[in-house]
């Protein structure tokens, strides 16, 4: 009937279903690879129909883009003004995100698929890596302006130095709970002015 059709067409999307779909995309991408991950596999794993996926995302590339977008950090509070605390919060949120979505396997998949699907690695950079680096860089820039860190330092290298220990320690099988504060202290020690402080307060 026209009236019931109008109700069906206007039914709001379920955030729970969308979250389940995106979660399964990331899991299957890390275990099956891009070519092996089909929309039907995603639908079966998420407990939805294939048409439910098509209502939200037209192609597999659209779906993967959305899943990578969902990996972006949303928890870290990096605006306290305390440089050390803000950097530690970003790094700890980064590690939590990686662990929750099996991110190291996902990174490996994107690297392995680069020749066949280069857009995957590009999406990973655009949706997760670069926003995270920008957030860390923003905190460091703020600290330079405040006089906490030396002017003219290579802050992009500092960002890499902040993130690098997690990857290196993960591969070595030695990620410790205190890795983030240790990484921050090491980097800030090399950036502070002579006799200066690494943070306010």
C-alpha positions, -999 to +999 in steps of 0.1 A: +000+000+000+012+036-006+011+045+030+031+015+042+056+021+014+061+056+026+069+044+061+094+019+048+111+044+026+114+068+054+127+043+080+159+056+095+191+037+091+204+016+119+237+029+134+242-006+149+239-022+115+263+003+100+288-002+128+286-040+124+291-037+086+322-015+089+336-036+116+334-067+095+348-049+065+380-042+085+382-077+098+377-094+064+400-069+048+428-079+072+421-117+068+409-121+032+426-092+014+409-067-008+403-091-037+390-119-014+367-096+005+333-097-012+301-078-003+284-111+003+310-121+028+306-088+046+268-092+046+269-127+060+294-117+087+275-086+097+241-104+097+225-082+071+214-086+035+236-076+005+209-051-005+213-034+029+250-027+021+241-014-014+216+010+001+245+027+020+275+021-003+274+016-041+307-002-045+333-021-026+356+008-028+329+031-013+325+006+015+362+003+023+365+041+022+338+043+048+354+016+070+388+034+069+370+066+077+355+050+108+390+041+120+399+078+125+406+088+161+376+102+179+385+096+216+417+115+222+414+148+240+443+168+226+432+202+237+442+204+273+472+227+266+495+203+284+519+193+256+531+160+272+496+149+283+481+157+249+508+138+230+504+108+253+466+108+249+469+108+211+494+080+211+475+059+235+443+064+215+462+054+184+473+022+200+438+014+212+424+020+178+450-003+161+443-031+186+405-028+183+405-031+145+434-055+141+452-026+125+486-041+121+472-069+099+451-043+080+483-023+074+500-054+061+471-061+038+472-026+023+509-029+017+506-064+002+477-053-021+495-021-032+504-034-067+468-047-074+448-021-055+470+010-048+439+030-038+438+009-005+471+022+008+462+057-004+429+055+015+447+042+046+470+073+045+442+098+038+417+084+064+439+073+093+477+080+090+477+116+079+449+129+102+467+113+132+500+128+121+483+162+117+469+160+152+503+153+167+519+181+146+492+205+158+502+199+194+539+203+186+532+235+167+513+249+196+542+241+219+567+258+196+545+290+196+543+288+234+581+287+236+581+252+251+600+237+221+628+251+200+618+270+169+630+255+136+629+219+147+619+192+121+585+185+136+575+161+109+605+140+119+594+144+155+559+130+146+575+100+130+597+095+161+565+096+183+547+070+162+577+048+153+582+030+186+548+014+185+554-002+151+590-012+160+580-027+194+550-045+179+572-062+153+597-071+181+569-084+203+576-060+231+549-033+232+548-023+269+520-003+286+543+027+292+555+030+256+536+062+249+549+083+278+584+070+271+582+079+235+569+114+243+596+120+269+623+110+246+611+132+217+604+162+239+638+159+255+654+165+221+631+194+213+631+215+244+651+247+247+682+246+269+669+248+305+633+248+292+602+227+302+584+202+280+549+212+292+529+239+310+515+233+345 
